[in-house]
């Protein structure tokens, strides 16, 4: 028992449409996260610069730097995840759906 060709085509088209929508949203999030990462790295640089110029106490530097490094690590992990999602969707296009 198999599905008629028109149903298979409809399923493929719907799947392709849903994946394209997901990839579009994924791309927006990837761009937003990369921008946030750049700001985070700039902030790290600014904190280091203030520490070098003795404009902030060590405790302040240590707290700000530690918090920002954690945030940077999280953002890098998100970027990696968004890129993996894109690769998985592309493999679905070429493999599972045979498009």
Gaussian input, Z-matrix of N, CA and C with variables (Angstrom, degrees):
# hf/3-21g

backbone

0 1
 N
 C     1     B1
 C     2     B2     1     A1
 N     3     B3     2     A2     1     D1
 C     4     B4     3     A3     2     D2
 C     5     B5     4     A4     3     D3
 N     6     B6     5     A5     4     D4
 C     7     B7     6     A6     5     D5
 C     8     B8     7     A7     6     D6
 N     9     B9     8     A8     7     D7
 C    10    B10     9     A9     8     D8
 C    11    B11    10    A10     9     D9
 N    12    B12    11    A11    10    D10
 C    13    B13    12    A12    11    D11
 C    14    B14    13    A13    12    D12
 N    15    B15    14    A14    13    D13
 C    16    B16    15    A15    14    D14
 C    17    B17    16    A16    15    D15
 N    18    B18    17    A17    16    D16
 C    19    B19    18    A18    17    D17
 C    20    B20    19    A19    18    D18
 N    21    B21    20    A20    19    D19
 C    22    B22    21    A21    20    D20
 C    23    B23    22    A22    21    D21
 N    24    B24    23    A23    22    D22
 C    25    B25    24    A24    23    D23
 C    26    B26    25    A25    24    D24
 N    27    B27    26    A26    25    D25
 C    28    B28    27    A27    26    D26
 C    29    B29    28    A28    27    D27
 N    30    B30    29    A29    28    D28
 C    31    B31    30    A30    29    D29
 C    32    B32    31    A31    30    D30
 N    33    B33    32    A32    31    D31
 C    34    B34    33    A33    32    D32
 C    35    B35    34    A34    33    D33
 N    36    B36    35    A35    34    D34
 C    37    B37    36    A36    35    D35
 C    38    B38    37    A37    36    D36
 N    39    B39    38    A38    37    D37
 C    40    B40    39    A39    38    D38
 C    41    B41    40    A40    39    D39
 N    42    B42    41    A41    40    D40
 C    43    B43    42    A42    41    D41
 C    44    B44    43    A43    42    D42
 N    45    B45    44    A44    43    D43
 C    46    B46    45    A45    44    D44
 C    47    B47    46    A46    45    D45
 N    48    B48    47    A47    46    D46
 C    49    B49    48    A48    47    D47
 C    50    B50    49    A49    48    D48
 N    51    B51    50    A50    49    D49
 C    52    B52    51    A51    50    D50
 C    53    B53    52    A52    51    D51
 N    54    B54    53    A53    52    D52
 C    55    B55    54    A54    53    D53
 C    56    B56    55    A55    54    D54
 N    57    B57    56    A56    55    D55
 C    58    B58    57    A57    56    D56
 C    59    B59    58    A58    57    D57
 N    60    B60    59    A59    58    D58
 C    61    B61    60    A60    59    D59
 C    62    B62    61    A61    60    D60
 N    63    B63    62    A62    61    D61
 C    64    B64    63    A63    62    D62
 C    65    B65    64    A64    63    D63
 N    66    B66    65    A65    64    D64
 C    67    B67    66    A66    65    D65
 C    68    B68    67    A67    66    D66
 N    69    B69    68    A68    67    D67
 C    70    B70    69    A69    68    D68
 C    71    B71    70    A70    69    D69
 N    72    B72    71    A71    70    D70
 C    73    B73    72    A72    71    D71
 C    74    B74    73    A73    72    D72
 N    75    B75    74    A74    73    D73
 C    76    B76    75    A75    74    D74
 C    77    B77    76    A76    75    D75
 N    78    B78    77    A77    76    D76
 C    79    B79    78    A78    77    D77
 C    80    B80    79    A79    78    D78
 N    81    B81    80    A80    79    D79
 C    82    B82    81    A81    80    D80
 C    83    B83    82    A82    81    D81
 N    84    B84    83    A83    82    D82
 C    85    B85    84    A84    83    D83
 C    86    B86    85    A85    84    D84
 N    87    B87    86    A86    85    D85
 C    88    B88    87    A87    86    D86
 C    89    B89    88    A88    87    D87
 N    90    B90    89    A89    88    D88
 C    91    B91    90    A90    89    D89
 C    92    B92    91    A91    90    D90
 N    93    B93    92    A92    91    D91
 C    94    B94    93    A93    92    D92
 C    95    B95    94    A94    93    D93
 N    96    B96    95    A95    94    D94
 C    97    B97    96    A96    95    D95
 C    98    B98    97    A97    96    D96
 N    99    B99    98    A98    97    D97
 C   100   B100    99    A99    98    D98
 C   101   B101   100   A100    99    D99
 N   102   B102   101   A101   100   D100
 C   103   B103   102   A102   101   D101
 C   104   B104   103   A103   102   D102
 N   105   B105   104   A104   103   D103
 C   106   B106   105   A105   104   D104
 C   107   B107   106   A106   105   D105
 N   108   B108   107   A107   106   D106
 C   109   B109   108   A108   107   D107
 C   110   B110   109   A109   108   D108
 N   111   B111   110   A110   109   D109
 C   112   B112   111   A111   110   D110
 C   113   B113   112   A112   111   D111
 N   114   B114   113   A113   112   D112
 C   115   B115   114   A114   113   D113
 C   116   B116   115   A115   114   D114
 N   117   B117   116   A116   115   D115
 C   118   B118   117   A117   116   D116
 C   119   B119   118   A118   117   D117
 N   120   B120   119   A119   118   D118
 C   121   B121   120   A120   119   D119
 C   122   B122   121   A121   120   D120
 N   123   B123   122   A122   121   D121
 C   124   B124   123   A123   122   D122
 C   125   B125   124   A124   123   D123
 N   126   B126   125   A125   124   D124
 C   127   B127   126   A126   125   D125
 C   128   B128   127   A127   126   D126
 N   129   B129   128   A128   127   D127
 C   130   B130   129   A129   128   D128
 C   131   B131   130   A130   129   D129
 N   132   B132   131   A131   130   D130
 C   133   B133   132   A132   131   D131
 C   134   B134   133   A133   132   D132
 N   135   B135   134   A134   133   D133
 C   136   B136   135   A135   134   D134
 C   137   B137   136   A136   135   D135
 N   138   B138   137   A137   136   D136
 C   139   B139   138   A138   137   D137
 C   140   B140   139   A139   138   D138
 N   141   B141   140   A140   139   D139
 C   142   B142   141   A141   140   D140
 C   143   B143   142   A142   141   D141
 N   144   B144   143   A143   142   D142
 C   145   B145   144   A144   143   D143
 C   146   B146   145   A145   144   D144
 N   147   B147   146   A146   145   D145
 C   148   B148   147   A147   146   D146
 C   149   B149   148   A148   147   D147
 N   150   B150   149   A149   148   D148
 C   151   B151   150   A150   149   D149
 C   152   B152   151   A151   150   D150
 N   153   B153   152   A152   151   D151
 C   154   B154   153   A153   152   D152
 C   155   B155   154   A154   153   D153
 N   156   B156   155   A155   154   D154
 C   157   B157   156   A156   155   D155
 C   158   B158   157   A157   156   D156
 N   159   B159   158   A158   157   D157
 C   160   B160   159   A159   158   D158
 C   161   B161   160   A160   159   D159
 N   162   B162   161   A161   160   D160
 C   163   B163   162   A162   161   D161
 C   164   B164   163   A163   162   D162
 N   165   B165   164   A164   163   D163
 C   166   B166   165   A165   164   D164
 C   167   B167   166   A166   165   D165
 N   168   B168   167   A167   166   D166
 C   169   B169   168   A168   167   D167
 C   170   B170   169   A169   168   D168
 N   171   B171   170   A170   169   D169
 C   172   B172   171   A171   170   D170
 C   173   B173   172   A172   171   D171
 N   174   B174   173   A173   172   D172
 C   175   B175   174   A174   173   D173
 C   176   B176   175   A175   174   D174
 N   177   B177   176   A176   175   D175
 C   178   B178   177   A177   176   D176
 C   179   B179   178   A178   177   D177
 N   180   B180   179   A179   178   D178
 C   181   B181   180   A180   179   D179
 C   182   B182   181   A181   180   D180
 N   183   B183   182   A182   181   D181
 C   184   B184   183   A183   182   D182
 C   185   B185   184   A184   183   D183
 N   186   B186   185   A185   184   D184
 C   187   B187   186   A186   185   D185
 C   188   B188   187   A187   186   D186
 N   189   B189   188   A188   187   D187
 C   190   B190   189   A189   188   D188
 C   191   B191   190   A190   189   D189
 N   192   B192   191   A191   190   D190
 C   193   B193   192   A192   191   D191
 C   194   B194   193   A193   192   D192
 N   195   B195   194   A194   193   D193
 C   196   B196   195   A195   194   D194
 C   197   B197   196   A196   195   D195
 N   198   B198   197   A197   196   D196
 C   199   B199   198   A198   197   D197
 C   200   B200   199   A199   198   D198
 N   201   B201   200   A200   199   D199
 C   202   B202   201   A201   200   D200
 C   203   B203   202   A202   201   D201
 N   204   B204   203   A203   202   D202
 C   205   B205   204   A204   203   D203
 C   206   B206   205   A205   204   D204
 N   207   B207   206   A206   205   D205
 C   208   B208   207   A207   206   D206
 C   209   B209   208   A208   207   D207
 N   210   B210   209   A209   208   D208
 C   211   B211   210   A210   209   D209
 C   212   B212   211   A211   210   D210
 N   213   B213   212   A212   211   D211
 C   214   B214   213   A213   212   D212
 C   215   B215   214   A214   213   D213
 N   216   B216   215   A215   214   D214
 C   217   B217   216   A216   215   D215
 C   218   B218   217   A217   216   D216
 N   219   B219   218   A218   217   D217
 C   220   B220   219   A219   218   D218
 C   221   B221   220   A220   219   D219
 N   222   B222   221   A221   220   D220
 C   223   B223   222   A222   221   D221
 C   224   B224   223   A223   222   D222
 N   225   B225   224   A224   223   D223
 C   226   B226   225   A225   224   D224
 C   227   B227   226   A226   225   D225
 N   228   B228   227   A227   226   D226
 C   229   B229   228   A228   227   D227
 C   230   B230   229   A229   228   D228
 N   231   B231   230   A230   229   D229
 C   232   B232   231   A231   230   D230
 C   233   B233   232   A232   231   D231
 N   234   B234   233   A233   232   D232
 C   235   B235   234   A234   233   D233
 C   236   B236   235   A235   234   D234
 N   237   B237   236   A236   235   D235
 C   238   B238   237   A237   236   D236
 C   239   B239   238   A238   237   D237
 N   240   B240   239   A239   238   D238
 C   241   B241   240   A240   239   D239
 C   242   B242   241   A241   240   D240
 N   243   B243   242   A242   241   D241
 C   244   B244   243   A243   242   D242
 C   245   B245   244   A244   243   D243
 N   246   B246   245   A245   244   D244
 C   247   B247   246   A246   245   D245
 C   248   B248   247   A247   246   D246
 N   249   B249   248   A248   247   D247
 C   250   B250   249   A249   248   D248
 C   251   B251   250   A250   249   D249
 N   252   B252   251   A251   250   D250
 C   253   B253   252   A252   251   D251
 C   254   B254   253   A253   252   D252
 N   255   B255   254   A254   253   D253
 C   256   B256   255   A255   254   D254
 C   257   B257   256   A256   255   D255
 N   258   B258   257   A257   256   D256
 C   259   B259   258   A258   257   D257
 C   260   B260   259   A259   258   D258
 N   261   B261   260   A260   259   D259
 C   262   B262   261   A261   260   D260
 C   263   B263   262   A262   261   D261
 N   264   B264   263   A263   262   D262
 C   265   B265   264   A264   263   D263
 C   266   B266   265   A265   264   D264
 N   267   B267   266   A266   265   D265
 C   268   B268   267   A267   266   D266
 C   269   B269   268   A268   267   D267
 N   270   B270   269   A269   268   D268
 C   271   B271   270   A270   269   D269
 C   272   B272   271   A271   270   D270
 N   273   B273   272   A272   271   D271
 C   274   B274   273   A273   272   D272
 C   275   B275   274   A274   273   D273
 N   276   B276   275   A275   274   D274
 C   277   B277   276   A276   275   D275
 C   278   B278   277   A277   276   D276
 N   279   B279   278   A278   277   D277
 C   280   B280   279   A279   278   D278
 C   281   B281   280   A280   279   D279
 N   282   B282   281   A281   280   D280
 C   283   B283   282   A282   281   D281
 C   284   B284   283   A283   282   D282
 N   285   B285   284   A284   283   D283
 C   286   B286   285   A285   284   D284
 C   287   B287   286   A286   285   D285
 N   288   B288   287   A287   286   D286
 C   289   B289   288   A288   287   D287
 C   290   B290   289   A289   288   D288
 N   291   B291   290   A290   289   D289
 C   292   B292   291   A291   290   D290
 C   293   B293   292   A292   291   D291
 N   294   B294   293   A293   292   D292
 C   295   B295   294   A294   293   D293
 C   296   B296   295   A295   294   D294

   B1=1.4462
   B2=1.5328
   B3=1.3111
   B4=1.4636
   B5=1.5237
   B6=1.2931
   B7=1.4672
   B8=1.5214
   B9=1.3212
   B10=1.4638
   B11=1.5300
   B12=1.3134
   B13=1.4693
   B14=1.5253
   B15=1.3326
   B16=1.4665
   B17=1.5267
   B18=1.3462
   B19=1.4741
   B20=1.5262
   B21=1.3023
   B22=1.4674
   B23=1.5234
   B24=1.3241
   B25=1.4617
   B26=1.5252
   B27=1.3093
   B28=1.4697
   B29=1.5266
   B30=1.3100
   B31=1.4665
   B32=1.5280
   B33=1.3319
   B34=1.4623
   B35=1.5275
   B36=1.3200
   B37=1.4571
   B38=1.5283
   B39=1.3249
   B40=1.4688
   B41=1.5295
   B42=1.3096
   B43=1.4606
   B44=1.5255
   B45=1.3207
   B46=1.4624
   B47=1.5286
   B48=1.3194
   B49=1.4587
   B50=1.5291
   B51=1.3238
   B52=1.4703
   B53=1.5277
   B54=1.3223
   B55=1.4696
   B56=1.5212
   B57=1.3316
   B58=1.4710
   B59=1.5207
   B60=1.3282
   B61=1.4591
   B62=1.5243
   B63=1.3177
   B64=1.4638
   B65=1.5310
   B66=1.3225
   B67=1.4632
   B68=1.5262
   B69=1.3263
   B70=1.4613
   B71=1.5286
   B72=1.3396
   B73=1.4625
   B74=1.5263
   B75=1.3143
   B76=1.4596
   B77=1.5335
   B78=1.3264
   B79=1.4645
   B80=1.5331
   B81=1.3334
   B82=1.4635
   B83=1.5282
   B84=1.3207
   B85=1.4671
   B86=1.5240
   B87=1.3158
   B88=1.4555
   B89=1.5245
   B90=1.3200
   B91=1.4620
   B92=1.5218
   B93=1.3425
   B94=1.4658
   B95=1.5277
   B96=1.3135
   B97=1.4575
   B98=1.5225
   B99=1.3224
   B100=1.4677
   B101=1.5284
   B102=1.3297
   B103=1.4578
   B104=1.5281
   B105=1.3101
   B106=1.4631
   B107=1.5317
   B108=1.3369
   B109=1.4611
   B110=1.5255
   B111=1.3242
   B112=1.4659
   B113=1.5299
   B114=1.3294
   B115=1.4600
   B116=1.5242
   B117=1.3093
   B118=1.4558
   B119=1.5365
   B120=1.3172
   B121=1.4638
   B122=1.5290
   B123=1.3210
   B124=1.4566
   B125=1.5334
   B126=1.3183
   B127=1.4594
   B128=1.5344
   B129=1.3309
   B130=1.4698
   B131=1.5223
   B132=1.3140
   B133=1.4682
   B134=1.5329
   B135=1.3398
   B136=1.4669
   B137=1.5285
   B138=1.3232
   B139=1.4675
   B140=1.5269
   B141=1.3259
   B142=1.4684
   B143=1.5287
   B144=1.3109
   B145=1.4671
   B146=1.5355
   B147=1.3096
   B148=1.4713
   B149=1.5284
   B150=1.3249
   B151=1.4595
   B152=1.5205
   B153=1.3143
   B154=1.4683
   B155=1.5273
   B156=1.3091
   B157=1.4712
   B158=1.5386
   B159=1.3315
   B160=1.4714
   B161=1.5277
   B162=1.3176
   B163=1.4578
   B164=1.5279
   B165=1.3425
   B166=1.4666
   B167=1.5199
   B168=1.3243
   B169=1.4639
   B170=1.5271
   B171=1.3366
   B172=1.4541
   B173=1.5219
   B174=1.3262
   B175=1.4634
   B176=1.5327
   B177=1.3147
   B178=1.4712
   B179=1.5271
   B180=1.3224
   B181=1.4652
   B182=1.5232
   B183=1.3141
   B184=1.4536
   B185=1.5273
   B186=1.3190
   B187=1.4618
   B188=1.5349
   B189=1.3370
   B190=1.4625
   B191=1.5176
   B192=1.3207
   B193=1.4598
   B194=1.5274
   B195=1.3457
   B196=1.4665
   B197=1.5193
   B198=1.3348
   B199=1.4699
   B200=1.5223
   B201=1.3148
   B202=1.4701
   B203=1.5242
   B204=1.3170
   B205=1.4694
   B206=1.5320
   B207=1.3320
   B208=1.4730
   B209=1.5263
   B210=1.3322
   B211=1.4698
   B212=1.5205
   B213=1.3410
   B214=1.4713
   B215=1.5261
   B216=1.3195
   B217=1.4648
   B218=1.5269
   B219=1.3261
   B220=1.4674
   B221=1.5254
   B222=1.3240
   B223=1.4678
   B224=1.5292
   B225=1.3203
   B226=1.4708
   B227=1.5217
   B228=1.3312
   B229=1.4681
   B230=1.5244
   B231=1.3440
   B232=1.4664
   B233=1.5236
   B234=1.3175
   B235=1.4706
   B236=1.5192
   B237=1.3155
   B238=1.4608
   B239=1.5334
   B240=1.3282
   B241=1.4687
   B242=1.5239
   B243=1.3372
   B244=1.4678
   B245=1.5274
   B246=1.3230
   B247=1.4622
   B248=1.5265
   B249=1.3396
   B250=1.4642
   B251=1.5223
   B252=1.3295
   B253=1.4682
   B254=1.5265
   B255=1.3147
   B256=1.4680
   B257=1.5291
   B258=1.3322
   B259=1.4649
   B260=1.5286
   B261=1.3220
   B262=1.4631
   B263=1.5230
   B264=1.3170
   B265=1.4655
   B266=1.5215
   B267=1.3122
   B268=1.4608
   B269=1.5271
   B270=1.3263
   B271=1.4646
   B272=1.5357
   B273=1.3381
   B274=1.4755
   B275=1.5205
   B276=1.3375
   B277=1.4653
   B278=1.5109
   B279=1.3167
   B280=1.4590
   B281=1.5217
   B282=1.3215
   B283=1.4606
   B284=1.5113
   B285=1.2939
   B286=1.4562
   B287=1.5350
   B288=1.3274
   B289=1.4595
   B290=1.5304
   B291=1.3089
   B292=1.4577
   B293=1.5392
   B294=1.3492
   B295=1.4617
   B296=1.5004
   A1=108.11
   A2=115.70
   A3=119.74
   A4=109.92
   A5=114.54
   A6=120.20
   A7=110.60
   A8=116.81
   A9=119.48
   A10=110.40
   A11=115.33
   A12=121.05
   A13=112.68
   A14=118.01
   A15=119.57
   A16=111.25
   A17=117.36
   A18=120.55
   A19=110.52
   A20=116.51
   A21=120.58
   A22=109.55
   A23=116.57
   A24=120.62
   A25=111.59
   A26=117.05
   A27=121.34
   A28=110.74
   A29=116.75
   A30=121.27
   A31=110.28
   A32=116.27
   A33=119.94
   A34=111.41
   A35=117.10
   A36=121.02
   A37=111.64
   A38=115.95
   A39=120.62
   A40=110.04
   A41=117.35
   A42=121.99
   A43=110.82
   A44=115.15
   A45=120.41
   A46=110.17
   A47=116.50
   A48=121.37
   A49=111.57
   A50=116.46
   A51=121.10
   A52=110.93
   A53=117.01
   A54=120.08
   A55=111.07
   A56=116.78
   A57=119.25
   A58=111.21
   A59=116.64
   A60=120.95
   A61=109.94
   A62=116.58
   A63=120.66
   A64=110.63
   A65=117.44
   A66=120.85
   A67=111.52
   A68=116.61
   A69=120.60
   A70=110.13
   A71=116.37
   A72=120.36
   A73=111.17
   A74=115.98
   A75=121.72
   A76=110.31
   A77=116.55
   A78=120.93
   A79=110.59
   A80=117.01
   A81=120.61
   A82=110.65
   A83=115.82
   A84=120.30
   A85=110.93
   A86=117.23
   A87=121.61
   A88=110.43
   A89=116.90
   A90=121.49
   A91=110.73
   A92=116.39
   A93=120.96
   A94=110.74
   A95=116.97
   A96=121.36
   A97=111.14
   A98=117.74
   A99=120.62
   A100=110.82
   A101=116.51
   A102=120.94
   A103=110.05
   A104=115.93
   A105=120.79
   A106=110.63
   A107=117.45
   A108=121.53
   A109=110.71
   A110=116.98
   A111=120.15
   A112=111.06
   A113=117.02
   A114=121.04
   A115=110.68
   A116=116.35
   A117=121.94
   A118=110.47
   A119=116.52
   A120=120.48
   A121=110.92
   A122=117.04
   A123=120.88
   A124=109.91
   A125=116.71
   A126=121.61
   A127=110.36
   A128=117.01
   A129=121.09
   A130=109.75
   A131=115.89
   A132=120.64
   A133=110.48
   A134=116.36
   A135=120.62
   A136=111.52
   A137=116.73
   A138=120.60
   A139=110.20
   A140=116.60
   A141=120.21
   A142=110.65
   A143=115.84
   A144=120.45
   A145=111.27
   A146=116.40
   A147=120.42
   A148=110.75
   A149=116.61
   A150=120.29
   A151=110.22
   A152=116.62
   A153=121.14
   A154=110.89
   A155=116.83
   A156=121.41
   A157=112.70
   A158=116.21
   A159=122.31
   A160=112.77
   A161=116.68
   A162=120.89
   A163=112.04
   A164=117.02
   A165=121.06
   A166=109.09
   A167=115.49
   A168=121.25
   A169=109.78
   A170=115.23
   A171=119.93
   A172=111.68
   A173=117.84
   A174=121.63
   A175=110.90
   A176=115.30
   A177=120.45
   A178=109.98
   A179=115.80
   A180=120.79
   A181=110.14
   A182=116.81
   A183=121.77
   A184=111.40
   A185=117.13
   A186=121.42
   A187=110.51
   A188=117.15
   A189=120.86
   A190=111.61
   A191=115.78
   A192=120.57
   A193=110.05
   A194=116.92
   A195=120.84
   A196=112.22
   A197=115.91
   A198=120.07
   A199=111.17
   A200=115.92
   A201=120.27
   A202=111.51
   A203=117.74
   A204=120.98
   A205=109.89
   A206=116.74
   A207=120.22
   A208=110.36
   A209=115.30
   A210=119.67
   A211=110.42
   A212=117.38
   A213=121.34
   A214=110.49
   A215=116.84
   A216=120.97
   A217=110.63
   A218=116.12
   A219=121.03
   A220=111.07
   A221=116.82
   A222=120.95
   A223=111.09
   A224=117.53
   A225=120.36
   A226=111.08
   A227=116.58
   A228=120.39
   A229=110.66
   A230=116.95
   A231=120.55
   A232=110.91
   A233=116.50
   A234=120.68
   A235=110.14
   A236=116.22
   A237=120.41
   A238=110.99
   A239=115.95
   A240=121.03
   A241=111.10
   A242=117.26
   A243=120.55
   A244=111.02
   A245=116.82
   A246=119.88
   A247=111.28
   A248=116.78
   A249=120.20
   A250=111.12
   A251=116.63
   A252=120.54
   A253=109.71
   A254=116.33
   A255=120.22
   A256=110.06
   A257=116.41
   A258=119.46
   A259=111.12
   A260=117.36
   A261=120.39
   A262=111.71
   A263=116.27
   A264=119.36
   A265=110.89
   A266=116.46
   A267=119.12
   A268=110.81
   A269=117.25
   A270=118.72
   A271=110.56
   A272=116.37
   A273=119.46
   A274=110.01
   A275=115.80
   A276=119.47
   A277=110.90
   A278=115.24
   A279=118.45
   A280=113.73
   A281=118.00
   A282=119.93
   A283=114.55
   A284=116.68
   A285=121.49
   A286=111.91
   A287=115.79
   A288=118.61
   A289=112.62
   A290=115.67
   A291=120.66
   A292=110.99
   A293=114.65
   A294=119.03
   A295=111.24
   D1=123.78
   D2=178.67
   D3=-134.83
   D4=166.50
   D5=179.99
   D6=-82.30
   D7=151.32
   D8=175.02
   D9=-65.81
   D10=155.83
   D11=-177.50
   D12=-57.95
   D13=-38.49
   D14=-178.46
   D15=-65.29
   D16=-33.20
   D17=177.85
   D18=-72.17
   D19=-39.17
   D20=177.53
   D21=-62.48
   D22=-44.39
   D23=178.03
   D24=-62.38
   D25=-41.58
   D26=179.28
   D27=-64.23
   D28=-41.61
   D29=178.47
   D30=-63.87
   D31=-44.22
   D32=178.42
   D33=-61.69
   D34=-44.51
   D35=-179.39
   D36=-64.42
   D37=-42.86
   D38=178.75
   D39=-64.31
   D40=-42.53
   D41=178.78
   D42=-63.12
   D43=-43.89
   D44=179.00
   D45=-62.42
   D46=-43.41
   D47=178.94
   D48=-62.02
   D49=-44.64
   D50=179.67
   D51=-64.80
   D52=-41.51
   D53=178.77
   D54=-66.19
   D55=-39.21
   D56=177.69
   D57=-62.76
   D58=-40.98
   D59=177.47
   D60=-63.50
   D61=-44.46
   D62=178.71
   D63=-62.93
   D64=-42.36
   D65=179.16
   D66=-65.15
   D67=-36.49
   D68=178.47
   D69=-64.21
   D70=-46.34
   D71=177.56
   D72=-65.15
   D73=-38.68
   D74=178.24
   D75=-62.03
   D76=-40.99
   D77=-179.72
   D78=-65.36
   D79=-39.71
   D80=177.38
   D81=-62.38
   D82=-45.17
   D83=179.71
   D84=-65.62
   D85=-38.46
   D86=178.14
   D87=-62.58
   D88=-44.60
   D89=178.73
   D90=-63.42
   D91=-44.40
   D92=179.65
   D93=-62.85
   D94=-42.43
   D95=-178.57
   D96=-68.44
   D97=-38.81
   D98=176.90
   D99=-63.20
   D100=-40.66
   D101=177.63
   D102=-63.16
   D103=-43.86
   D104=178.74
   D105=-63.56
   D106=-37.64
   D107=177.48
   D108=-63.87
   D109=-42.71
   D110=178.05
   D111=-60.87
   D112=-42.29
   D113=177.99
   D114=-64.17
   D115=-39.75
   D116=179.67
   D117=-63.65
   D118=-44.48
   D119=179.52
   D120=-66.75
   D121=-35.78
   D122=175.73
   D123=-64.61
   D124=-40.53
   D125=178.51
   D126=-63.23
   D127=-42.57
   D128=177.14
   D129=-58.73
   D130=-45.20
   D131=179.27
   D132=-60.38
   D133=-43.38
   D134=-179.77
   D135=-64.19
   D136=-41.64
   D137=178.70
   D138=-63.81
   D139=-43.84
   D140=178.18
   D141=-61.96
   D142=-41.82
   D143=179.50
   D144=-62.84
   D145=-42.64
   D146=178.08
   D147=-63.90
   D148=-38.48
   D149=178.93
   D150=-65.31
   D151=-44.59
   D152=-179.96
   D153=-61.85
   D154=-37.62
   D155=-179.35
   D156=-84.94
   D157=6.66
   D158=-179.46
   D159=57.76
   D160=36.74
   D161=178.60
   D162=-91.95
   D163=-13.75
   D164=177.17
   D165=-134.42
   D166=154.07
   D167=178.27
   D168=-74.32
   D169=159.37
   D170=-179.68
   D171=-59.54
   D172=-40.47
   D173=-178.98
   D174=-60.94
   D175=-41.78
   D176=178.43
   D177=-65.51
   D178=-47.06
   D179=178.20
   D180=-57.77
   D181=-48.14
   D182=-176.80
   D183=-60.58
   D184=-43.70
   D185=-179.51
   D186=-67.64
   D187=-51.34
   D188=-178.51
   D189=-62.11
   D190=-44.97
   D191=-177.79
   D192=-63.84
   D193=-46.27
   D194=-179.27
   D195=-61.29
   D196=-46.12
   D197=179.66
   D198=-62.29
   D199=-41.71
   D200=-176.74
   D201=-71.75
   D202=-35.38
   D203=176.67
   D204=-63.62
   D205=-40.90
   D206=177.26
   D207=-61.65
   D208=-43.70
   D209=179.44
   D210=-62.92
   D211=-42.36
   D212=179.69
   D213=-61.58
   D214=-42.32
   D215=179.51
   D216=-62.14
   D217=-42.58
   D218=177.99
   D219=-62.43
   D220=-44.25
   D221=-179.68
   D222=-64.30
   D223=-40.89
   D224=177.97
   D225=-63.27
   D226=-38.55
   D227=177.95
   D228=-65.42
   D229=-40.35
   D230=177.64
   D231=-62.27
   D232=-43.44
   D233=179.52
   D234=-60.71
   D235=-43.97
   D236=178.43
   D237=-60.89
   D238=-41.78
   D239=179.15
   D240=-63.28
   D241=-45.61
   D242=179.07
   D243=-60.74
   D244=-37.96
   D245=179.25
   D246=-69.38
   D247=-36.88
   D248=177.28
   D249=-66.21
   D250=-39.69
   D251=178.67
   D252=-60.45
   D253=-42.24
   D254=179.43
   D255=-61.50
   D256=-44.73
   D257=-179.48
   D258=-64.32
   D259=-39.13
   D260=178.51
   D261=-64.83
   D262=-41.66
   D263=178.18
   D264=-63.81
   D265=-40.20
   D266=179.97
   D267=-66.31
   D268=-36.19
   D269=178.03
   D270=-68.89
   D271=-30.94
   D272=175.09
   D273=-64.66
   D274=-41.50
   D275=178.63
   D276=-56.62
   D277=-49.35
   D278=-172.91
   D279=-83.66
   D280=-25.19
   D281=-174.67
   D282=-104.10
   D283=-72.82
   D284=-171.20
   D285=-63.71
   D286=-47.37
   D287=-177.14
   D288=-85.24
   D289=-14.52
   D290=177.25
   D291=55.13
   D292=50.48
   D293=-177.14
   D294=-94.37

